[in-house]
């Protein structure tokens, strides 16, 4: 008996592309920037948002993606920033159709930027288009310097690579030159930032980058 193989992932991606286009068209009309933050669990995605939202002069909202719990969304809510939680219940990434439904719950007329904090994962979220203008790869010093070449798709597609928890460099074995040289090999055009939320270093540069992306989008 002949065996027929059906690529389910390809079908899911094709469906998501239509939702991603719908999202882009809607946000382009309203002049809203969408940024997809992708990084491992504990890389500092939520902490970066906590240290910049409400301080950068931009009107922001956050879509939080997690397998379970609303703990990150609660942290964002505490800042007075609109946030929506999406629990994937085992899924390793957010999908564009979920993001599309979530947009209806946000005050789009009063926003400049929407951040998607994707599920903590360096693989699946990089593969799926959720309608974002920019993917941002977030990696932390304690994870080690080998992540760019181990997870090349994310670091190749990212508009920016952010290295967090740089204040821990004296206490762990981290080869800074190796990390950034690998990033440059994969994606020489990516913006690169070193950030320590503990020491409040690099936060202004991050906010300036986001603002420049927003201005670029609104100029068309």
C-alpha positions as a LaTeX table, in Angstrom:
\begin{tabular}{lrrr}
\hline
Residue & $x$ (\AA) & $y$ (\AA) & $z$ (\AA) \\
\hline
Unk1 & 0.00 & 0.00 & 0.00 \\
Unk2 & 1.36 & 3.41 & $-0.97$ \\
Unk3 & 2.08 & 5.83 & 1.88 \\
Unk4 & 1.33 & 9.49 & 1.35 \\
Unk5 & 3.09 & 12.05 & 3.52 \\
Unk6 & 1.34 & 15.35 & 4.22 \\
Unk7 & 3.39 & 18.25 & 5.54 \\
Unk8 & 1.08 & 19.67 & 8.20 \\
Unk9 & 3.53 & 22.36 & 9.25 \\
Unk10 & 3.64 & 23.77 & 5.74 \\
Unk11 & $-0.17$ & 24.01 & 5.66 \\
Unk12 & $-0.25$ & 25.76 & 9.03 \\
Unk13 & 2.40 & 28.24 & 7.89 \\
Unk14 & 0.48 & 28.99 & 4.70 \\
Unk15 & $-2.67$ & 29.75 & 6.68 \\
Unk16 & $-0.71$ & 31.90 & 9.11 \\
Unk17 & 0.75 & 33.94 & 6.27 \\
Unk18 & $-2.71$ & 35.20 & 5.34 \\
Unk19 & $-3.35$ & 36.26 & 8.93 \\
Unk20 & 0.10 & 37.88 & 9.11 \\
Unk21 & $-0.69$ & 39.97 & 6.03 \\
Unk22 & $-4.03$ & 40.97 & 7.52 \\
Unk23 & $-2.27$ & 42.10 & 10.69 \\
Unk24 & 0.37 & 44.07 & 8.78 \\
Unk25 & $-2.25$ & 45.83 & 6.68 \\
Unk26 & $-4.28$ & 46.77 & 9.75 \\
Unk27 & $-1.30$ & 48.08 & 11.73 \\
Unk28 & 0.17 & 49.90 & 8.73 \\
Unk29 & $-3.11$ & 51.77 & 8.32 \\
Unk30 & $-2.97$ & 52.85 & 11.96 \\
Unk31 & 0.78 & 53.53 & 12.02 \\
Unk32 & 1.47 & 51.01 & 14.77 \\
Unk33 & 4.81 & 49.21 & 15.03 \\
Unk34 & 4.83 & 45.54 & 16.07 \\
Unk35 & 7.97 & 43.94 & 17.52 \\
Unk36 & 8.32 & 40.19 & 18.12 \\
Unk37 & 10.67 & 39.46 & 21.04 \\
Unk38 & 12.14 & 35.95 & 20.83 \\
Unk39 & 14.44 & 34.37 & 23.39 \\
Unk40 & 14.92 & 31.48 & 25.77 \\
Unk41 & 13.04 & 31.24 & 29.07 \\
Unk42 & 14.82 & 33.54 & 31.50 \\
Unk43 & 16.68 & 35.53 & 28.86 \\
Unk44 & 15.19 & 38.77 & 30.20 \\
Unk45 & 12.38 & 39.60 & 27.76 \\
Unk46 & 9.88 & 40.70 & 30.40 \\
Unk47 & 12.53 & 42.49 & 32.43 \\
Unk48 & 13.56 & 44.50 & 29.37 \\
Unk49 & 9.96 & 45.56 & 28.87 \\
Unk50 & 9.58 & 46.45 & 32.54 \\
Unk51 & 12.60 & 48.72 & 32.32 \\
Unk52 & 11.53 & 50.58 & 29.18 \\
Unk53 & 7.74 & 50.69 & 28.87 \\
Unk54 & 6.28 & 53.96 & 30.08 \\
Unk55 & 9.75 & 55.53 & 30.22 \\
Unk56 & 10.38 & 55.83 & 26.47 \\
Unk57 & 7.61 & 58.28 & 25.64 \\
Unk58 & 5.79 & 55.74 & 23.48 \\
Unk59 & 2.27 & 54.39 & 23.91 \\
Unk60 & 2.73 & 50.64 & 24.10 \\
Unk61 & 0.87 & 47.38 & 24.65 \\
Unk62 & 2.12 & 43.82 & 25.11 \\
Unk63 & 0.86 & 40.46 & 23.89 \\
Unk64 & 2.27 & 37.82 & 26.23 \\
Unk65 & 2.81 & 34.28 & 24.98 \\
Unk66 & 3.36 & 31.47 & 27.46 \\
Unk67 & 2.61 & 27.78 & 27.70 \\
Unk68 & 0.79 & 28.43 & 30.98 \\
Unk69 & 0.13 & 31.11 & 33.66 \\
Unk70 & $-0.33$ & 34.86 & 33.30 \\
Unk71 & 2.63 & 35.85 & 35.46 \\
Unk72 & 4.39 & 37.92 & 32.80 \\
Unk73 & 1.16 & 39.71 & 31.88 \\
Unk74 & 0.62 & 40.55 & 35.56 \\
Unk75 & 4.08 & 42.15 & 35.65 \\
Unk76 & 3.22 & 44.29 & 32.63 \\
Unk77 & $-0.22$ & 45.19 & 34.03 \\
Unk78 & 1.51 & 46.50 & 37.15 \\
Unk79 & 3.15 & 49.16 & 34.97 \\
Unk80 & $-0.23$ & 50.41 & 33.76 \\
Unk81 & 0.51 & 49.08 & 30.26 \\
Unk82 & $-2.26$ & 47.21 & 28.37 \\
Unk83 & $-1.41$ & 43.52 & 28.10 \\
Unk84 & $-3.14$ & 40.42 & 26.79 \\
Unk85 & $-2.14$ & 36.88 & 27.77 \\
Unk86 & $-2.15$ & 34.02 & 25.26 \\
Unk87 & $-1.57$ & 30.55 & 26.73 \\
Unk88 & $-0.60$ & 27.96 & 24.15 \\
Unk89 & $-1.26$ & 24.98 & 26.47 \\
Unk90 & 1.79 & 23.13 & 25.23 \\
Unk91 & 2.47 & 24.93 & 21.95 \\
Unk92 & 6.01 & 26.16 & 21.44 \\
Unk93 & 5.14 & 29.43 & 19.66 \\
Unk94 & 2.42 & 31.97 & 18.98 \\
Unk95 & 0.50 & 31.89 & 15.72 \\
Unk96 & $-0.74$ & 34.79 & 13.63 \\
Unk97 & $-4.42$ & 33.90 & 13.92 \\
Unk98 & $-4.18$ & 34.12 & 17.72 \\
Unk99 & $-2.45$ & 37.49 & 17.49 \\
Unk100 & $-5.12$ & 38.70 & 15.06 \\
Unk101 & $-7.92$ & 37.85 & 17.50 \\
Unk102 & $-6.01$ & 39.49 & 20.35 \\
Unk103 & $-5.65$ & 42.80 & 18.52 \\
Unk104 & $-9.39$ & 43.34 & 18.87 \\
Unk105 & $-8.90$ & 43.56 & 22.64 \\
Unk106 & $-6.27$ & 46.31 & 22.48 \\
Unk107 & $-6.87$ & 50.10 & 22.25 \\
Unk108 & $-5.32$ & 50.38 & 18.78 \\
Unk109 & $-6.30$ & 54.03 & 18.33 \\
Unk110 & $-4.10$ & 54.94 & 21.31 \\
Unk111 & $-0.97$ & 52.90 & 20.53 \\
Unk112 & 2.41 & 53.48 & 18.92 \\
Unk113 & 4.00 & 50.08 & 19.54 \\
Unk114 & 2.80 & 46.53 & 20.22 \\
Unk115 & 5.33 & 44.11 & 21.65 \\
Unk116 & 4.83 & 40.38 & 21.26 \\
Unk117 & 6.70 & 38.49 & 23.95 \\
Unk118 & 6.77 & 35.08 & 22.32 \\
Unk119 & 6.93 & 31.72 & 24.07 \\
Unk120 & 10.39 & 31.11 & 25.53 \\
Unk121 & 12.04 & 29.19 & 22.69 \\
Unk122 & 14.81 & 29.86 & 20.16 \\
Unk123 & 13.45 & 27.55 & 17.45 \\
Unk124 & 9.70 & 27.55 & 16.71 \\
Unk125 & 8.92 & 31.27 & 17.16 \\
Unk126 & 11.54 & 32.14 & 14.54 \\
Unk127 & 9.77 & 29.97 & 11.97 \\
Unk128 & 6.32 & 31.58 & 12.20 \\
Unk129 & 5.35 & 35.00 & 10.90 \\
Unk130 & 2.91 & 36.66 & 13.29 \\
Unk131 & 2.61 & 39.94 & 11.40 \\
Unk132 & 5.51 & 41.67 & 13.11 \\
Unk133 & 7.59 & 44.44 & 11.57 \\
Unk134 & 10.75 & 43.25 & 13.32 \\
Unk135 & 11.95 & 40.12 & 15.06 \\
Unk136 & 14.37 & 40.75 & 17.93 \\
Unk137 & 16.65 & 37.97 & 19.15 \\
Unk138 & 17.29 & 38.19 & 22.87 \\
Unk139 & 20.09 & 36.17 & 24.42 \\
Unk140 & 21.60 & 36.47 & 27.90 \\
Unk141 & 25.15 & 36.15 & 29.14 \\
Unk142 & 24.39 & 33.15 & 31.41 \\
Unk143 & 23.17 & 31.16 & 28.37 \\
Unk144 & 26.66 & 31.16 & 26.89 \\
Unk145 & 28.10 & 32.58 & 23.65 \\
Unk146 & 27.25 & 29.68 & 21.34 \\
Unk147 & 23.57 & 30.41 & 20.73 \\
Unk148 & 23.80 & 32.26 & 17.36 \\
Unk149 & 25.34 & 29.34 & 15.48 \\
Unk150 & 23.24 & 26.76 & 17.32 \\
Unk151 & 20.00 & 28.56 & 16.42 \\
Unk152 & 20.90 & 30.31 & 13.16 \\
Unk153 & 17.42 & 30.99 & 11.79 \\
Unk154 & 16.48 & 33.38 & 14.58 \\
Unk155 & 19.75 & 35.28 & 14.50 \\
Unk156 & 19.69 & 35.44 & 10.70 \\
Unk157 & 16.15 & 36.85 & 10.54 \\
Unk158 & 16.37 & 39.24 & 13.49 \\
Unk159 & 16.45 & 42.97 & 12.85 \\
Unk160 & 18.28 & 43.35 & 16.13 \\
Unk161 & 20.23 & 41.10 & 18.49 \\
Unk162 & 20.11 & 42.05 & 22.16 \\
Unk163 & 22.55 & 40.59 & 24.68 \\
Unk164 & 21.12 & 40.94 & 28.18 \\
Unk165 & 22.45 & 40.53 & 31.73 \\
Unk166 & 25.84 & 41.88 & 30.70 \\
Unk167 & 26.54 & 42.77 & 34.33 \\
Unk168 & 27.08 & 39.04 & 34.92 \\
Unk169 & 30.01 & 38.82 & 32.50 \\
Unk170 & 32.67 & 38.95 & 35.27 \\
Unk171 & 31.06 & 35.98 & 37.02 \\
Unk172 & 30.45 & 33.52 & 34.18 \\
Unk173 & 32.53 & 32.21 & 31.30 \\
Unk174 & 31.24 & 34.22 & 28.34 \\
Unk175 & 33.25 & 34.84 & 25.18 \\
Unk176 & 31.95 & 38.21 & 24.02 \\
Unk177 & 34.06 & 38.25 & 20.86 \\
Unk178 & 32.82 & 34.81 & 19.80 \\
Unk179 & 29.16 & 35.74 & 20.33 \\
Unk180 & 29.29 & 38.93 & 18.30 \\
Unk181 & 31.51 & 37.53 & 15.56 \\
Unk182 & 29.02 & 34.70 & 15.05 \\
Unk183 & 26.17 & 37.22 & 14.92 \\
Unk184 & 28.09 & 39.20 & 12.29 \\
Unk185 & 28.66 & 36.09 & 10.19 \\
Unk186 & 24.96 & 35.27 & 10.18 \\
Unk187 & 23.50 & 38.75 & 9.97 \\
Unk188 & 25.90 & 41.65 & 9.47 \\
Unk189 & 23.02 & 44.13 & 9.03 \\
Unk190 & 21.40 & 43.45 & 12.41 \\
Unk191 & 21.47 & 46.16 & 15.04 \\
Unk192 & 23.37 & 44.98 & 18.12 \\
Unk193 & 22.82 & 46.04 & 21.71 \\
Unk194 & 24.34 & 45.13 & 25.06 \\
Unk195 & 21.93 & 45.63 & 27.94 \\
Unk196 & 22.06 & 45.38 & 31.69 \\
Unk197 & 18.71 & 46.12 & 33.27 \\
Unk198 & 20.34 & 45.78 & 36.69 \\
Unk199 & 22.81 & 48.58 & 35.92 \\
Unk200 & 20.41 & 50.45 & 33.61 \\
Unk201 & 22.88 & 50.20 & 30.74 \\
Unk202 & 21.84 & 50.11 & 27.08 \\
Unk203 & 18.19 & 50.93 & 27.77 \\
Unk204 & 18.30 & 54.33 & 26.08 \\
Unk205 & 19.86 & 52.75 & 23.00 \\
Unk206 & 17.07 & 50.17 & 22.89 \\
Unk207 & 14.37 & 52.83 & 23.20 \\
Unk208 & 16.05 & 54.91 & 20.48 \\
Unk209 & 16.11 & 51.91 & 18.14 \\
Unk210 & 12.40 & 51.25 & 18.69 \\
Unk211 & 11.62 & 54.90 & 18.09 \\
Unk212 & 13.63 & 54.90 & 14.85 \\
Unk213 & 11.71 & 51.83 & 13.63 \\
Unk214 & 8.42 & 53.55 & 14.42 \\
Unk215 & 9.43 & 56.72 & 12.59 \\
Unk216 & 10.60 & 54.67 & 9.61 \\
Unk217 & 7.30 & 52.82 & 9.43 \\
Unk218 & 5.24 & 55.97 & 9.62 \\
Unk219 & 7.29 & 57.58 & 6.86 \\
Unk220 & 6.39 & 54.57 & 4.70 \\
\hline
\end{tabular}
